Amino acid sequence: MTAPAHEALAPYAAARAAGCPFDPPPAHRDLLPADDRPAAPPTRVSLWNGNAAWLVARHADQVALLRDERISADNRRPNYPAVSEGSHATRLHNRTFITMDEPEHNEHRLRFTGEFTVRRIESLRPRVGALVDGLLDAMEAAGPPADLVSAFALPLPSLVICELLGVPYGDHDFFQDRSRVLIDMRSTPQEALSASQDLVDYLSDLIAAKAENPADDLLRRLAVDYLGTGLATREECAKEARLLLIAGHETTANMIALGTCALLQHPDQLAAVRDGDDKRVAGAVEELLRYLTIVHLGRRRTALADIEVGGVLIREGEGVILANDLANRDPEVFPDPDRLDVDRAARRHLAFGSGPHQCLGQNLARLELRLAYPALLRRFPGLRLDRELAEIPFRDEMLIYGVHELPVAW
């Protein structure tokens, strides 16, 4: 085992290679094994604020650490490797179950697990399908060209999460704007804090009103079961609801648009999704989640004890970045990992993380993607980009990767 070397460290946030918008940045790919070399051990990288953290690339190492109680998700810890200045500034204001450790994490997460079970989500299939068809009807009626993001990819998950939570969809411009500020790595601390407070105030007022409203939605249940019984404050409920609102539309929206963009570059894979049965489409969704890994800046943790990983010693208190985009290209787990293969058995991907903090909303995301991709491609069999790929504005500066817009025609 070796201790951290005292040397100049490469920055973690590296640029993607020109013409390769679907591949992880090449700077740290040499940490993964290849035909001519074994896997490298974790390495130290520098962050935006000059701090250092351990970068872990191998799939097996990440799975082990994500399930290790000696690794903390608590972003209040001194050396927690925050993604940006704005993210660091809002760490206390944005505290929710995803940045809590056990047993607090499980206690808070259990408030919502019943809303996202496989059975509960599967019951939403008819409604989600109807929303998909309605948006495609409107897109077809308007005629080409269209921006797939604003016409389909963003409205679909926004409508679904609004109905689940009990948030008026008519307010989507407001909450989508504030969400964008929070996940933009360029946002100043003041901008991020203001956007966060706006969403908390908005949702807090909705939750208070739900106490007198018999609607069957998640905000109503928070108001009655937790706020009304004194198990949580209104602010705590609003912060958890803000997390679900942002995650519920930003992640799936970007997967729909970016996945479509990737399929349009691979016509044979697109045809398999368009013409495949439910089982084949479900497998294609897992492969797209692996291949694209839109949570592209890694899962951030702090070591609670000395931990040996891959022959190096991560010491207590040091920051750790689990680069899921690299793990999802690990050839030890996914042969020929840079090839998009919708018939690959890709379910071991880490797009949703692993262990106790694995994404709560993954069942909902899967349902939306399994319905959205084939419906879109069957409705518009001649779908194509209306702009060269090099001219598409990719979201390198955002916490969630994707495209800002996707001009298409058919």
BAKOLKOL-202305 format. One record per residue (C-alpha): chain; x, y, z. Coordinates in steps of 0.25 Angstrom, whole numbers, plus 5000, padded with zeros to 4 digits. Layout:
! residues N
@kette=A, xx=X, yy=Y, zz=Z
...
***
This chain:
! residues 410
@kette=A, xx=5000, yy=5000, zz=5000
@kette=A, xx=5005, yy=5014, zz=4997
@kette=A, xx=5001, yy=5027, zz=5004
@kette=A, xx=4997, yy=5039, zz=4995
@kette=A, xx=5008, yy=5045, zz=4987
@kette=A, xx=5012, yy=5060, zz=4989
@kette=A, xx=5012, yy=5064, zz=4974
@kette=A, xx=5004, yy=5072, zz=4964
@kette=A, xx=4991, yy=5066, zz=4962
@kette=A, xx=4983, yy=5065, zz=4950
@kette=A, xx=4969, yy=5072, zz=4950
@kette=A, xx=4957, yy=5063, zz=4951
@kette=A, xx=4947, yy=5071, zz=4942
@kette=A, xx=4954, yy=5068, zz=4929
@kette=A, xx=4948, yy=5071, zz=4915
@kette=A, xx=4942, yy=5060, zz=4906
@kette=A, xx=4950, yy=5057, zz=4893
@kette=A, xx=4946, yy=5065, zz=4881
@kette=A, xx=4935, yy=5057, zz=4873
@kette=A, xx=4932, yy=5047, zz=4885
@kette=A, xx=4921, yy=5053, zz=4892
@kette=A, xx=4916, yy=5040, zz=4897
@kette=A, xx=4929, yy=5035, zz=4903
@kette=A, xx=4935, yy=5039, zz=4917
@kette=A, xx=4947, yy=5049, zz=4916
@kette=A, xx=4959, yy=5041, zz=4912
@kette=A, xx=4968, yy=5047, zz=4923
@kette=A, xx=4966, yy=5036, zz=4933
@kette=A, xx=4963, yy=5024, zz=4924
@kette=A, xx=4977, yy=5019, zz=4927
@kette=A, xx=4972, yy=5015, zz=4941
@kette=A, xx=4964, yy=5004, zz=4934
@kette=A, xx=4970, yy=4991, zz=4929
@kette=A, xx=4973, yy=4989, zz=4914
@kette=A, xx=4979, yy=4978, zz=4906
@kette=A, xx=4993, yy=4984, zz=4908
@kette=A, xx=4992, yy=4988, zz=4923
@kette=A, xx=4985, yy=4984, zz=4936
@kette=A, xx=4976, yy=4993, zz=4943
@kette=A, xx=4983, yy=5004, zz=4951
@kette=A, xx=4980, yy=5007, zz=4965
@kette=A, xx=4972, yy=5019, zz=4970
@kette=A, xx=4979, yy=5032, zz=4967
@kette=A, xx=4979, yy=5046, zz=4974
@kette=A, xx=4972, yy=5057, zz=4966
@kette=A, xx=4970, yy=5072, zz=4969
@kette=A, xx=4957, yy=5079, zz=4970
@kette=A, xx=4951, yy=5093, zz=4966
@kette=A, xx=4956, yy=5098, zz=4980
@kette=A, xx=4970, yy=5092, zz=4980
@kette=A, xx=4966, yy=5081, zz=4989
@kette=A, xx=4970, yy=5067, zz=4986
@kette=A, xx=4961, yy=5054, zz=4985
@kette=A, xx=4963, yy=5040, zz=4981
@kette=A, xx=4958, yy=5036, zz=4968
@kette=A, xx=4953, yy=5021, zz=4967
@kette=A, xx=4950, yy=5016, zz=4953
@kette=A, xx=4949, yy=5000, zz=4954
@kette=A, xx=4935, yy=4995, zz=4955
@kette=A, xx=4938, yy=4985, zz=4966
@kette=A, xx=4945, yy=4995, zz=4974
@kette=A, xx=4933, yy=5005, zz=4973
@kette=A, xx=4923, yy=4994, zz=4977
@kette=A, xx=4931, yy=4990, zz=4989
@kette=A, xx=4932, yy=5005, zz=4994
@kette=A, xx=4917, yy=5008, zz=4991
@kette=A, xx=4913, yy=4997, zz=5000
@kette=A, xx=4924, yy=5000, zz=5011
@kette=A, xx=4919, yy=5006, zz=5024
@kette=A, xx=4933, yy=5013, zz=5025
@kette=A, xx=4930, yy=5022, zz=5013
@kette=A, xx=4921, yy=5034, zz=5016
@kette=A, xx=4911, yy=5042, zz=5007
@kette=A, xx=4910, yy=5053, zz=5017
@kette=A, xx=4914, yy=5066, zz=5010
@kette=A, xx=4916, yy=5074, zz=5023
@kette=A, xx=4929, yy=5066, zz=5025
@kette=A, xx=4942, yy=5075, zz=5024
@kette=A, xx=4948, yy=5068, zz=5012
@kette=A, xx=4935, yy=5064, zz=5005
@kette=A, xx=4939, yy=5066, zz=4990
@kette=A, xx=4928, yy=5076, zz=4986
@kette=A, xx=4925, yy=5077, zz=4971
@kette=A, xx=4925, yy=5092, zz=4970
@kette=A, xx=4925, yy=5105, zz=4978
@kette=A, xx=4910, yy=5106, zz=4977
@kette=A, xx=4908, yy=5092, zz=4982
@kette=A, xx=4918, yy=5094, zz=4993
@kette=A, xx=4911, yy=5107, zz=4997
@kette=A, xx=4897, yy=5100, zz=4998
@kette=A, xx=4901, yy=5087, zz=5005
@kette=A, xx=4894, yy=5091, zz=5018
@kette=A, xx=4882, yy=5097, zz=5011
@kette=A, xx=4880, yy=5085, zz=5002
@kette=A, xx=4882, yy=5074, zz=5012
@kette=A, xx=4873, yy=5062, zz=5009
@kette=A, xx=4874, yy=5047, zz=5011
@kette=A, xx=4884, yy=5045, zz=4999
@kette=A, xx=4894, yy=5052, zz=5007
@kette=A, xx=4891, yy=5045, zz=5020
@kette=A, xx=4898, yy=5033, zz=5026
@kette=A, xx=4891, yy=5022, zz=5034
@kette=A, xx=4883, yy=5021, zz=5042
@kette=A, xx=4877, yy=5035, zz=5038
@kette=A, xx=4878, yy=5032, zz=5023
@kette=A, xx=4869, yy=5020, zz=5024
@kette=A, xx=4859, yy=5026, zz=5033
@kette=A, xx=4857, yy=5038, zz=5024
@kette=A, xx=4857, yy=5030, zz=5011
@kette=A, xx=4847, yy=5020, zz=5016
@kette=A, xx=4837, yy=5032, zz=5015
@kette=A, xx=4837, yy=5030, zz=5000
@kette=A, xx=4840, yy=5016, zz=4997
@kette=A, xx=4826, yy=5012, zz=4996
@kette=A, xx=4824, yy=5022, zz=4985
@kette=A, xx=4834, yy=5016, zz=4976
@kette=A, xx=4833, yy=5001, zz=4977
@kette=A, xx=4832, yy=4993, zz=4965
@kette=A, xx=4817, yy=4990, zz=4967
@kette=A, xx=4814, yy=5004, zz=4969
@kette=A, xx=4821, yy=5009, zz=4957
@kette=A, xx=4816, yy=4998, zz=4948
@kette=A, xx=4802, yy=5003, zz=4952
@kette=A, xx=4806, yy=5016, zz=4945
@kette=A, xx=4808, yy=5010, zz=4932
@kette=A, xx=4795, yy=5014, zz=4925
@kette=A, xx=4796, yy=5028, zz=4930
@kette=A, xx=4810, yy=5030, zz=4926
@kette=A, xx=4807, yy=5024, zz=4912
@kette=A, xx=4796, yy=5033, zz=4911
@kette=A, xx=4805, yy=5045, zz=4913
@kette=A, xx=4815, yy=5040, zz=4903
@kette=A, xx=4804, yy=5039, zz=4893
@kette=A, xx=4799, yy=5052, zz=4896
@kette=A, xx=4812, yy=5059, zz=4894
@kette=A, xx=4815, yy=5052, zz=4882
@kette=A, xx=4802, yy=5056, zz=4876
@kette=A, xx=4805, yy=5070, zz=4879
@kette=A, xx=4819, yy=5069, zz=4873
@kette=A, xx=4813, yy=5062, zz=4860
@kette=A, xx=4802, yy=5073, zz=4859
@kette=A, xx=4812, yy=5084, zz=4860
@kette=A, xx=4821, yy=5077, zz=4849
@kette=A, xx=4836, yy=5077, zz=4847
@kette=A, xx=4846, yy=5083, zz=4851
@kette=A, xx=4845, yy=5081, zz=4866
@kette=A, xx=4853, yy=5082, zz=4878
@kette=A, xx=4852, yy=5069, zz=4884
@kette=A, xx=4856, yy=5074, zz=4898
@kette=A, xx=4845, yy=5084, zz=4899
@kette=A, xx=4835, yy=5077, zz=4891
@kette=A, xx=4836, yy=5063, zz=4898
@kette=A, xx=4848, yy=5059, zz=4906
@kette=A, xx=4846, yy=5070, zz=4917
@kette=A, xx=4831, yy=5071, zz=4918
@kette=A, xx=4829, yy=5056, zz=4919
@kette=A, xx=4836, yy=5053, zz=4933
@kette=A, xx=4832, yy=5067, zz=4938
@kette=A, xx=4817, yy=5064, zz=4936
@kette=A, xx=4819, yy=5050, zz=4942
@kette=A, xx=4827, yy=5055, zz=4955
@kette=A, xx=4817, yy=5067, zz=4956
@kette=A, xx=4805, yy=5057, zz=4957
@kette=A, xx=4812, yy=5048, zz=4967
@kette=A, xx=4816, yy=5060, zz=4976
@kette=A, xx=4804, yy=5068, zz=4974
@kette=A, xx=4811, yy=5080, zz=4968
@kette=A, xx=4804, yy=5088, zz=4958
@kette=A, xx=4810, yy=5086, zz=4944
@kette=A, xx=4806, yy=5100, zz=4940
@kette=A, xx=4818, yy=5104, zz=4949
@kette=A, xx=4828, yy=5096, zz=4941
@kette=A, xx=4835, yy=5109, zz=4936
@kette=A, xx=4838, yy=5113, zz=4950
@kette=A, xx=4843, yy=5100, zz=4956
@kette=A, xx=4851, yy=5096, zz=4943
@kette=A, xx=4858, yy=5110, zz=4943
@kette=A, xx=4862, yy=5108, zz=4958
@kette=A, xx=4866, yy=5094, zz=4956
@kette=A, xx=4875, yy=5098, zz=4944
@kette=A, xx=4882, yy=5108, zz=4953
@kette=A, xx=4884, yy=5098, zz=4964
@kette=A, xx=4891, yy=5087, zz=4955
@kette=A, xx=4899, yy=5097, zz=4947
@kette=A, xx=4914, yy=5097, zz=4952
@kette=A, xx=4916, yy=5111, zz=4948
@kette=A, xx=4905, yy=5116, zz=4958
@kette=A, xx=4911, yy=5125, zz=4968
@kette=A, xx=4908, yy=5122, zz=4983
@kette=A, xx=4898, yy=5134, zz=4983
@kette=A, xx=4891, yy=5129, zz=4971
@kette=A, xx=4890, yy=5114, zz=4976
@kette=A, xx=4885, yy=5118, zz=4990
@kette=A, xx=4874, yy=5127, zz=4984
@kette=A, xx=4869, yy=5116, zz=4975
@kette=A, xx=4869, yy=5106, zz=4986
@kette=A, xx=4862, yy=5115, zz=4995
@kette=A, xx=4851, yy=5119, zz=4984
@kette=A, xx=4848, yy=5104, zz=4982
@kette=A, xx=4847, yy=5101, zz=4997
@kette=A, xx=4838, yy=5113, zz=4999
@kette=A, xx=4829, yy=5109, zz=4988
@kette=A, xx=4828, yy=5094, zz=4992
@kette=A, xx=4826, yy=5098, zz=5007
@kette=A, xx=4814, yy=5106, zz=5003
@kette=A, xx=4809, yy=5095, zz=4995
@kette=A, xx=4811, yy=5085, zz=5006
@kette=A, xx=4803, yy=5094, zz=5016
@kette=A, xx=4792, yy=5095, zz=5006
@kette=A, xx=4791, yy=5080, zz=5005
@kette=A, xx=4787, yy=5078, zz=5019
@kette=A, xx=4774, yy=5084, zz=5016
@kette=A, xx=4773, yy=5077, zz=5002
@kette=A, xx=4769, yy=5062, zz=5001
@kette=A, xx=4777, yy=5060, zz=4988
@kette=A, xx=4784, yy=5047, zz=4986
@kette=A, xx=4798, yy=5051, zz=4984
@kette=A, xx=4812, yy=5050, zz=4991
@kette=A, xx=4811, yy=5064, zz=4996
@kette=A, xx=4798, yy=5062, zz=5003
@kette=A, xx=4804, yy=5049, zz=5010
@kette=A, xx=4816, yy=5057, zz=5015
@kette=A, xx=4806, yy=5068, zz=5020
@kette=A, xx=4798, yy=5058, zz=5028
@kette=A, xx=4807, yy=5047, zz=5032
@kette=A, xx=4820, yy=5055, zz=5035
@kette=A, xx=4817, yy=5069, zz=5037
@kette=A, xx=4803, yy=5067, zz=5043
@kette=A, xx=4809, yy=5057, zz=5053
@kette=A, xx=4821, yy=5065, zz=5057
@kette=A, xx=4831, yy=5055, zz=5051
@kette=A, xx=4836, yy=5066, zz=5041
@kette=A, xx=4836, yy=5081, zz=5040
@kette=A, xx=4830, yy=5087, zz=5028
@kette=A, xx=4844, yy=5091, zz=5023
@kette=A, xx=4849, yy=5077, zz=5024
@kette=A, xx=4837, yy=5072, zz=5016
@kette=A, xx=4840, yy=5083, zz=5006
@kette=A, xx=4854, yy=5080, zz=5004
@kette=A, xx=4851, yy=5065, zz=5002
@kette=A, xx=4841, yy=5069, zz=4992
@kette=A, xx=4850, yy=5078, zz=4985
@kette=A, xx=4860, yy=5067, zz=4983
@kette=A, xx=4849, yy=5058, zz=4977
@kette=A, xx=4844, yy=5069, zz=4968
@kette=A, xx=4858, yy=5072, zz=4962
@kette=A, xx=4863, yy=5058, zz=4961
@kette=A, xx=4849, yy=5053, zz=4955
@kette=A, xx=4850, yy=5062, zz=4943
@kette=A, xx=4865, yy=5066, zz=4940
@kette=A, xx=4871, yy=5052, zz=4940
@kette=A, xx=4860, yy=5045, zz=4931
@kette=A, xx=4859, yy=5057, zz=4922
@kette=A, xx=4873, yy=5056, zz=4919
@kette=A, xx=4873, yy=5041, zz=4917
@kette=A, xx=4862, yy=5042, zz=4907
@kette=A, xx=4869, yy=5053, zz=4898
@kette=A, xx=4883, yy=5048, zz=4899
@kette=A, xx=4879, yy=5034, zz=4897
@kette=A, xx=4871, yy=5038, zz=4885
@kette=A, xx=4883, yy=5045, zz=4880
@kette=A, xx=4892, yy=5033, zz=4882
@kette=A, xx=4882, yy=5024, zz=4875
@kette=A, xx=4882, yy=5033, zz=4863
@kette=A, xx=4897, yy=5031, zz=4861
@kette=A, xx=4895, yy=5016, zz=4862
@kette=A, xx=4884, yy=5013, zz=4852
@kette=A, xx=4884, yy=4998, zz=4854
@kette=A, xx=4883, yy=5000, zz=4869
@kette=A, xx=4872, yy=5009, zz=4867
@kette=A, xx=4864, yy=4999, zz=4858
@kette=A, xx=4865, yy=4989, zz=4869
@kette=A, xx=4859, yy=4998, zz=4879
@kette=A, xx=4848, yy=5003, zz=4870
@kette=A, xx=4844, yy=4989, zz=4865
@kette=A, xx=4848, yy=4981, zz=4878
@kette=A, xx=4838, yy=4975, zz=4888
@kette=A, xx=4837, yy=4980, zz=4902
@kette=A, xx=4848, yy=4970, zz=4907
@kette=A, xx=4858, yy=4975, zz=4896
@kette=A, xx=4854, yy=4990, zz=4899
@kette=A, xx=4856, yy=4988, zz=4914
@kette=A, xx=4870, yy=4982, zz=4911
@kette=A, xx=4873, yy=4994, zz=4902
@kette=A, xx=4869, yy=5004, zz=4913
@kette=A, xx=4880, yy=4997, zz=4922
@kette=A, xx=4890, yy=4998, zz=4911
@kette=A, xx=4887, yy=5013, zz=4909
@kette=A, xx=4888, yy=5016, zz=4923
@kette=A, xx=4902, yy=5009, zz=4924
@kette=A, xx=4907, yy=5015, zz=4911
@kette=A, xx=4903, yy=5029, zz=4914
@kette=A, xx=4904, yy=5030, zz=4929
@kette=A, xx=4898, yy=5044, zz=4931
@kette=A, xx=4902, yy=5045, zz=4945
@kette=A, xx=4916, yy=5048, zz=4939
@kette=A, xx=4923, yy=5055, zz=4951
@kette=A, xx=4924, yy=5043, zz=4960
@kette=A, xx=4918, yy=5040, zz=4973
@kette=A, xx=4925, yy=5047, zz=4984
@kette=A, xx=4928, yy=5041, zz=4998
@kette=A, xx=4938, yy=5043, zz=5010
@kette=A, xx=4945, yy=5032, zz=5016
@kette=A, xx=4942, yy=5029, zz=5031
@kette=A, xx=4954, yy=5020, zz=5033
@kette=A, xx=4966, yy=5016, zz=5026
@kette=A, xx=4962, yy=5007, zz=5015
@kette=A, xx=4971, yy=4999, zz=5005
@kette=A, xx=4966, yy=5000, zz=4991
@kette=A, xx=4974, yy=4994, zz=4979
@kette=A, xx=4987, yy=4994, zz=4986
@kette=A, xx=4986, yy=5009, zz=4991
@kette=A, xx=4982, yy=5014, zz=5005
@kette=A, xx=4971, yy=5024, zz=5006
@kette=A, xx=4972, yy=5030, zz=5019
@kette=A, xx=4961, yy=5034, zz=5029
@kette=A, xx=4955, yy=5048, zz=5025
@kette=A, xx=4960, yy=5048, zz=5011
@kette=A, xx=4950, yy=5050, zz=4999
@kette=A, xx=4947, yy=5040, zz=4989
@kette=A, xx=4940, yy=5041, zz=4975
@kette=A, xx=4934, yy=5028, zz=4970
@kette=A, xx=4934, yy=5031, zz=4955
@kette=A, xx=4922, yy=5023, zz=4950
@kette=A, xx=4924, yy=5027, zz=4935
@kette=A, xx=4938, yy=5020, zz=4936
@kette=A, xx=4932, yy=5008, zz=4943
@kette=A, xx=4922, yy=5006, zz=4933
@kette=A, xx=4933, yy=5005, zz=4922
@kette=A, xx=4941, yy=4995, zz=4930
@kette=A, xx=4944, yy=4984, zz=4921
@kette=A, xx=4945, yy=4974, zz=4932
@kette=A, xx=4930, yy=4975, zz=4933
@kette=A, xx=4926, yy=4980, zz=4920
@kette=A, xx=4934, yy=4974, zz=4908
@kette=A, xx=4936, yy=4984, zz=4897
@kette=A, xx=4931, yy=4995, zz=4906
@kette=A, xx=4932, yy=5006, zz=4896
@kette=A, xx=4922, yy=4999, zz=4887
@kette=A, xx=4907, yy=5002, zz=4888
@kette=A, xx=4900, yy=4989, zz=4888
@kette=A, xx=4885, yy=4989, zz=4892
@kette=A, xx=4885, yy=4974, zz=4893
@kette=A, xx=4897, yy=4974, zz=4903
@kette=A, xx=4894, yy=4969, zz=4917
@kette=A, xx=4896, yy=4982, zz=4924
@kette=A, xx=4888, yy=4982, zz=4936
@kette=A, xx=4901, yy=4982, zz=4945
@kette=A, xx=4903, yy=4997, zz=4941
@kette=A, xx=4905, yy=5007, zz=4952
@kette=A, xx=4897, yy=5018, zz=4946
@kette=A, xx=4887, yy=5017, zz=4958
@kette=A, xx=4899, yy=5015, zz=4968
@kette=A, xx=4899, yy=5003, zz=4977
@kette=A, xx=4897, yy=5000, zz=4991
@kette=A, xx=4888, yy=5007, zz=5001
@kette=A, xx=4888, yy=5020, zz=4993
@kette=A, xx=4884, yy=5014, zz=4980
@kette=A, xx=4875, yy=5023, zz=4973
@kette=A, xx=4861, yy=5023, zz=4979
@kette=A, xx=4854, yy=5027, zz=4966
@kette=A, xx=4860, yy=5016, zz=4957
@kette=A, xx=4848, yy=5008, zz=4955
@kette=A, xx=4840, yy=5021, zz=4950
@kette=A, xx=4852, yy=5025, zz=4941
@kette=A, xx=4852, yy=5011, zz=4935
@kette=A, xx=4837, yy=5011, zz=4932
@kette=A, xx=4838, yy=5025, zz=4925
@kette=A, xx=4850, yy=5021, zz=4917
@kette=A, xx=4844, yy=5008, zz=4912
@kette=A, xx=4831, yy=5015, zz=4908
@kette=A, xx=4837, yy=5028, zz=4902
@kette=A, xx=4848, yy=5022, zz=4893
@kette=A, xx=4840, yy=5012, zz=4884
@kette=A, xx=4828, yy=5021, zz=4884
@kette=A, xx=4836, yy=5033, zz=4878
@kette=A, xx=4843, yy=5024, zz=4868
@kette=A, xx=4831, yy=5017, zz=4863
@kette=A, xx=4823, yy=5030, zz=4862
@kette=A, xx=4834, yy=5036, zz=4854
@kette=A, xx=4842, yy=5025, zz=4846
@kette=A, xx=4849, yy=5036, zz=4838
@kette=A, xx=4854, yy=5043, zz=4851
@kette=A, xx=4867, yy=5050, zz=4849
@kette=A, xx=4876, yy=5061, zz=4854
@kette=A, xx=4873, yy=5074, zz=4848
@kette=A, xx=4887, yy=5079, zz=4851
@kette=A, xx=4901, yy=5073, zz=4850
@kette=A, xx=4905, yy=5066, zz=4863
@kette=A, xx=4917, yy=5075, zz=4865
@kette=A, xx=4907, yy=5087, zz=4866
@kette=A, xx=4898, yy=5080, zz=4877
@kette=A, xx=4900, yy=5088, zz=4890
@kette=A, xx=4904, yy=5077, zz=4900
@kette=A, xx=4902, yy=5080, zz=4915
@kette=A, xx=4917, yy=5078, zz=4920
@kette=A, xx=4915, yy=5089, zz=4930
@kette=A, xx=4903, yy=5083, zz=4937
@kette=A, xx=4903, yy=5072, zz=4948
@kette=A, xx=4894, yy=5064, zz=4939
@kette=A, xx=4900, yy=5062, zz=4925
@kette=A, xx=4891, yy=5062, zz=4913
@kette=A, xx=4887, yy=5073, zz=4902
@kette=A, xx=4882, yy=5087, zz=4904
@kette=A, xx=4874, yy=5085, zz=4891
@kette=A, xx=4872, yy=5074, zz=4880
@kette=A, xx=4867, yy=5079, zz=4867
@kette=A, xx=4860, yy=5068, zz=4859
@kette=A, xx=4852, yy=5066, zz=4847
@kette=A, xx=4845, yy=5054, zz=4840
***
